[in-house]
């Protein structure tokens, strides 16, 4: 089902689509190909989102956003490809964060929409945010039972870095309270060490005996205090459990639960990034006029390692197709 979501100052119209599959309901807007809501059982919306287009326009927290061309941080906002240096958008401490975040503020085209899925596309021209060569991006959201699958494809016109993700903030209680009592398990023995600017140092540190040890399910807030205010941490996945989606074998990266709903994150990426917002202004309010708050949600962002493109990882040339599949599967706790 399609309806009008609003109009931008430029005059561009923005739509919102409602997807259904059994009990599950999700909403996606053409503004940034953004995931607006996800109700796996038709009642509780387990992600952060807004009722008004204007809130997405002013938002800086990337609620439900597609992150492209490159997720996470690129050191000093520069990359070198085949000897050529490219200056990228520097939008956080001199680094390029989430590709500069212009793409998730553009109106995407709808290529196909059914009752349970939608495919949106955006063409990023050569030089946008400083990245070389044009890039056609396609993202498909699909509801399969109580699972939400996000499939990514990108078609570069020349050698360029690509690493995309979705930035949904999950709260299995519904937005309005913090997630410190949610329990989380992450299938990872190590995490990426970072410096004060959150740029990887090149080390992989063991999670054993640290606040980053989620190998056994425990409360997210167990170690959150004045020393560790929250998580902005990349985990290197240790594959243990697999499941097939869309003829792809995906690894189980993380499992979260509030005792009523369990959310499983499956992906074909090597890493999962846990982010919990330490500070968040109360406005704009979430859907239903619910004020935002610190630690109001947790992000599970499937990706390659942060800053990897700086070292030549994640580069795709003309004729190569970038693909990615991440699935968030919800189950009721019996």
N, C-alpha and C positions, 0 to 999 in steps of 0.2 A: 504494500500500500504506500502510495506517494502523497505527500502533502507539502505545501509551501512552508519553509522555515523562516524566511525573511529575505530582505534585500540589503546588499552592502552599499556603502556610500558611493561606490563606483557605479551603482545601478544594476550590478549582477544579481540575478535571482539565485537563491539557495534553497534546495529541497531537502527533505528528510524522508527516508524510506523505513518502513516497519517490516521486519522479517518474522516469519512464524515457522515453527516446526514442532508439532505436538504441543507440549506445554511451554516450550521455550519461546521467548520474544526478544528481539533485539532491534535497536534503531541505529541507523547510519545516516549521516548528513553528507551532502556533496561538498560542504566546506571542509577542506582538508581530508576528505575521506574518513572523517572522524566517527569513532564508535561512541554513540550518545548514551545508550543503555544496553544492559544485558540482564534479562530475567530468565534464568535457566529453567525455572518452574512456574513462570508466568506471574509471580507475585513480587518477590523482593528483587529490586534492582541492585546488583552487586558491584557496579562500577560507578565512579563519579561522572556526572554529566550535568548539563544545564538545560533549562526550559527555553531560553532565549538565545538567538543567534548572537546578539550583542555581547553576551557573556563569553562566547568563544573568541570573538574578535579582540576583546580586551584581556583574555586569560593569558597568563605566562607559564602555567603549570603543565601544559600539554595533556589535558584530560582527554583520554581516549584517542589521542592523535597518532597518525601514521608518521613515523620519524624517517626522513630520507634527506639527502642521499646516504648519509653516514650517521648512524646512531652513536651516541656517547661523544667522547672528547677526542679532538685531534690537536696535538701539542703545537702551540705557537701559531695555530691556524694556517699552517703551510704544509704542502705535500710536494714531493719531487717525483716526477714520473719521466723516465727516459731522459734524465738530465734537465728537464724543464721544471722550474719552480712555480707553483701556483699559490697565490695568496687568497685565503678563504676568509669568510666572515668571522671576525673575532668577537664573540658575544659572551664569553665568560672567562674572566681572569686572563685575557690574552689568548685563550684557546678557542677553537671552533667547537661548539656544543650542538649536537643533534643536527648537524648540517647547516646550522644558521637559523633553522626553524622557519624559513620562508615557505617551503612547500606545504606545510600543514596549515598555512593561512591562505591557500589558493582554492578556487572553486574547481573541483574535479568533474570530469565528464562521466556519465553513466553509460557503460557499454552494454550491459545486460542486467536485467533484474527479474527475479522470479519470486514466488512467495517466501522461499527460504534462503535465497542468496542474492548477492549483488556484486557486480564487478565495476570498479571505477578506475579511471585512468587519468594521468597527468603527464604532460610533456615538459620536462625541465630543459630549457635551452642551454646551449654552450655558454659557459661563463656565469651561470646563475649561482650566486653565493661564492663565486670564484672557481667552481669545479669545471674541469675541462670536458668538452664534448656534450652533445645533446643526449638526453636519456628519456626514454618512454617508460613510465612506471604503470603497472597494473596491479591492483589489490582486489582480492575477492574475499568477502565475508560470507560464510555459509553456516547455517544452523543444521546440525545433525543430531536429532534427539535433544539431549540437554548439553551438547557440546557446541562451542563456537570455534570454527576453523578460520584462520586467517592465512590466505595464500598470497604470496608476493611473486611478481615477475618483473624484470627490468631489462630493457633492450638498449645497450649503449651504442653510440655512433663512433666511439673511439675509446681509447684506454682511460678508464675513470674508476674511482673507488665506489663500491656499493656495499652497504650493510644496513638493512632496514629492520624496523621493529614497530610494535604498537606500545603506546605509553598509557594504557588503561590503569587506573588506580582501583584496586579491588578492596571491597569491604563486605564480607559475607553476611554481616548484620544489616547491611544497607548503610548508606552514608549518614553521618550524624554522630557517630561515636568513634573513639580511636580503636586501633587494631592490635593493641599491646597484648590482649588476651587470646588473639588468634594463635593457633599452633601451626608451625611450619616445619616441613622437612625438605631439605635440599640435597640432592644426590651429588655431592661434591666433597672431595677430600682436601681441596685447596682453593685459594682465592687469589686475586690479583693484587699485589702490593702496589700502593700509589703514594705519590709525594703530596705535599701540602696543596698543590693545585689539582689533585685527583688525577694526575697523569701516571700511568703505570711505570714502575721502576725497572721492570724486566724480571722481577722475582715472582714466583708462585709460592705462597706461604701455606703451611699446613693449618687446617682449621682446628686441629686437636688442641683442646684446652684453652680455646679462645672464644670470645663472644660470637664468632662466625661459624661455630660448630653447630650446624643444623642437620647432622647426619642422622640423628634421632629426633623425632618430632618434639618441639618445645615451643613455649610461648615466645612470640616475636619480641615482646617487651621485657623479657627476663633480664637482659643486660643493658637495657636502655636507661641511662642515667646522665649525670653531668659530664662524665668522661666520654660516653658513647651516646650521643643524642639521637641517633638513628642510623639507618644503613644506606649507603650508596656504594654497593659492593658487587664486584663481578666474580661469580663463581665458575670454576672450570668443571663441567659436568663429568661425573664418573658413571658411565652407562651401566645400569643394572636391569631395568625393566623397559621393554619395548611394546609398542602397539602400532598396528597398521591403520593409517587413515589415507584415503584417496590413493591407494596403492603405493603409499610411502611408509617405510618403517621409521617411526619416530621414537625417540628416547624420552622416558619420564624424567623431567628435570626437577620438579618440585611439587609438593602436595601441601595445601593449606586447608585448615578446617576451623570452624567456630563451634563444633560439636553438633551442628544441625546440618550444615552443608560442607561437603568436601570438594575442593577445587584442585584438579590435577593439570599441570602444565606439561605438554608434550611438544617436542621440537626436533628439527633437524640441525639446529645450530649447536656449536660446541660449548656455548656459555649461556648462563642465565644471570641477569643483573637484578639484584634486590634493591629497591629504592623505597624508602619511607620518608615522607616529607617532614622535616624537622619544624619548619615554620610554614604557615600558609594563612594568608589573610582571610578573614571571615567572609569577604565578598570577592567575586560574585558568589551568591548562594548556589548550592547544588539544587537539582530539581526538587520541586516541592518546597522551596524556600528554606532548605536546610543549610545552616551556616557551615562553612568550611572550618577545619581545625587542624592543628598539628597532629601528625600521625593518623590522619583520617583514612588512610588507605595504604596499600602496598603494591608496588609495581613488580611484575616478573617479566623482564624484558629479554627475550631471546635474541642473541647477537653473537658476533665474533668478538674477540677481545678488544677492549677500548684501545684506541691509538694504533691498532694493528695496521691500518692502511698507511700510516707513516712509514712503516717498515716493509711495504710492498705486498702485504696480505690483503686480500679482498679487492684486487684490481680485476676489472673485466674489460675486454677489448671488443671492438666491433665484431659482430657475428656470434659473440658469446651471450648466453642468456642467464641472468641471475634468477635463481628460484629459491624460495623459502616457504616452509609450512610450519605454523605453530598452532596448536590446538589447546583450548582451555575447556576441560571437560568437568562438569559439575555432577555431583551425586548427592542424594539425600542420605544422611547418616541414619542407619537403622537401629 
